[in-house]
Amino acid sequence: MAITYQLGDSIYINLTNRCTNQCQFCIRNYQDGVGGYNLWLAEEPTAAEVIEEIEDPTSYQEVVFCGYGEPLIRLETLLEVANWLQEFDTSVRIDTNGQANLIHQDNIAPKLEGLVDTISISLNAKNASKYQQLCNSDFGSSAFEAILEFTQECKKYIPQVILTVVNNSLVDIYECRKIAKNLGVDFKIREFSQRNKC
């Protein structure tokens, strides 16, 4: 039950197994982790436990908040760890489903300013109905527009904002790329493999 795990030159932080989506193509549906790490948590770690596991952030090219759940559900813990990371010369990324403002009923993007270098937001659909079909959000049809709004807010506070999709036959990559272009953010196709989760 890994709190942190290393893939390549990056260290990933597994803050929670809770998620507001139940995506059809999520890796959690068919395996317990990635890279030989079991990512199902017995309990959610404290910021102090995460910091203790990381030890020296400068050992890694990037520190990534991305585990077997939605990291921004645990916003306060994430912010505490991210503040600590600012003491070091290391890049910080968040991989998110983009529903944080719905989760917290507040615009949380300003809180990430100066703490996060990159935010990677899973899109995976061209419209609200398709998104709900593929991702089955707890927030229903309101999730898709909230993701687009969150993306626009993140542009104000975070240097690099990326909309991502899984390379899967269920995903209309062409239309999703157009959405990213219209929003003025980067776009990335994630190969569907054992290292991917939605």
C-alpha positions, 0 to 999 in steps of 0.5 A, spaced: 500 500 500 504 505 497 503 512 499 509 514 494 511 510 488 517 512 483 516 511 475 522 513 471 525 520 474 518 522 477 515 520 484 508 520 485 504 521 491 498 517 492 493 521 497 487 518 496 483 512 493 477 516 493 474 519 486 468 522 483 468 518 477 468 511 475 471 511 468 470 505 464 477 505 462 480 506 469 486 502 471 483 501 477 478 496 474 482 491 473 489 491 477 491 494 484 497 498 482 502 500 477 510 499 476 509 493 482 506 498 487 499 496 490 496 503 490 490 501 494 490 505 501 489 502 508 488 509 510 489 516 507 496 519 509 498 525 513 502 531 510 507 529 514 507 521 512 508 524 505 514 528 506 517 523 510 516 518 504 519 523 499 525 525 503 529 529 498 525 531 492 531 534 488 532 526 487 527 526 482 525 530 476 518 531 478 513 530 483 506 528 481 500 528 485 497 522 482 495 516 485 489 511 485 484 517 486 483 524 485 488 528 489 484 535 489 479 531 494 484 532 499 486 539 498 489 541 504 493 536 505 496 537 498 497 544 499 501 543 505 506 538 501 506 543 495 508 548 500 514 544 503 516 542 496 517 550 494 523 549 499 526 545 493 528 546 486 523 541 483 517 541 478 510 539 481 505 537 477 497 535 479 494 530 475 486 531 476 479 529 473 478 537 473 472 537 478 475 540 484 471 546 484 465 542 484 468 538 490 469 544 494 464 548 492 469 554 491 474 556 486 480 552 488 485 554 482 488 561 486 490 556 492 495 553 487 498 559 484 506 559 486 505 551 488 504 548 482 508 548 475 503 543 471 496 541 472 494 535 467 486 535 467 483 529 464 478 531 459 476 524 455 470 526 452 467 532 447 461 534 450 457 533 457 453 527 455 459 523 452 463 525 458 457 522 463 457 516 459 464 514 459 466 517 466 460 516 470 461 523 475 458 523 481 456 530 479 452 528 473 451 532 467 454 538 470 461 535 471 463 537 463 462 544 463 465 545 470 472 541 468 472 546 462 471 552 467 476 549 472 481 549 466 480 556 464 481 558 471 487 554 472 490 558 466 490 564 470 495 561 476 499 555 473 504 556 468 502 550 464 495 547 463 494 540 459 488 537 457 489 530 456 485 524 453 486 516 453 488 513 447 482 509 446 476 508 441 471 510 446 474 517 446 474 522 440 481 525 440 480 530 434 474 533 438 478 533 444 484 536 441 479 542 438 477 544 445 484 544 448 486 549 442 479 553 443 481 554 451 488 555 449 491 550 453 496 544 451 493 537 449 496 530 450 494 523 448 496 518 454 497 511 451 492 506 454 497 502 458 499 499 465 501 506 467 495 510 465 489 511 470 483 516 468 
